[in-house]
Amino acid sequence: MTAPRSLALPFAVCCLGVALFSVMDAAMKGLSLSIGLFDALFWRAVAGSLLGLALMLLTRQRWPNRAVLRLHMVRGTVVAAMASLFFWALMRMPLAEAIALSFVAPLVALYLAALLLTERIGRQAIGASLLGLVGIAVILSGRLQGDYDAEALLGAGAVLVSAVLFAWNLILQRQQAQLASPIEVAFFQHVVMLGAFALFAGAARWMPVVPEVRSWALVVLSATLAFTSLAALAWAYARAEAQVLIPVEYTAFLWAAIIGWLVFGDRLTLTTVVGALLIVVGCLLASRTGRGDPPHVEPSVA
């Protein structure tokens, strides 16, 4: 009988991927403020595609078959829509409220995992996710505002749609990781996103503006962080069930609090600390579930 594989390393790599995504969010915020949101998304996709192409050639990756390529296209399109909706919403409502709404995604994804991946959702995994949601509620308890105008309500709706897309993205990420290498996953996501933004530019008659020299550092940094985090998450999701790794998404709020304090001077409150502890406890509980055999990785069929 094959000995069960420890989940400690995939869990740690997933944590690293989420942390890198959080740093990338900070870089993208600075880039979006300087050159505009869609220009930032477009040029990051360009840089990520070039980086991925270089790595695909250096590592001699095989071209995916039609079924895997279709999966790449679906996830890349979902992520392009998800990112656009979320950042559009941030322009119309407070950041804390948008993040609070977006954190329904991991809980939705647990049930999508049961539906699409035929995973059995254990009570411990559900409890861990609920504990993470309690942590988010504690953190936001002193920050949420009850005054909404029409624009804020539209923003809230956009975040909820983005959160559902994000949940679907987590499941697609798990399916992708079982069929493709981390480099392939990251490369095709950037290429498909680039294609989606290029189609949008053509439909909207919008011409991307080439950034100034000083902005290219943030373009390259955000693309590198996005590519690395995508590869890390793909590697982790190929070696652990979605229900084990999904609660790790809650740590993004913890990283956002730390980065906001260091970069933007945001004040850390007691509710932030207590909520962060609850999130960490929830993730640790999730890491102790599903210690059976590692998921089977199906080979690509030409």
Summary of the structure (lengths in Angstrom):
residues: 302
radius of gyration: 19.0
end to end distance: 31.0
largest distance: 60.9
contacts: 1032
relative contact order: 0.22
helix: 76%
strand: 0%
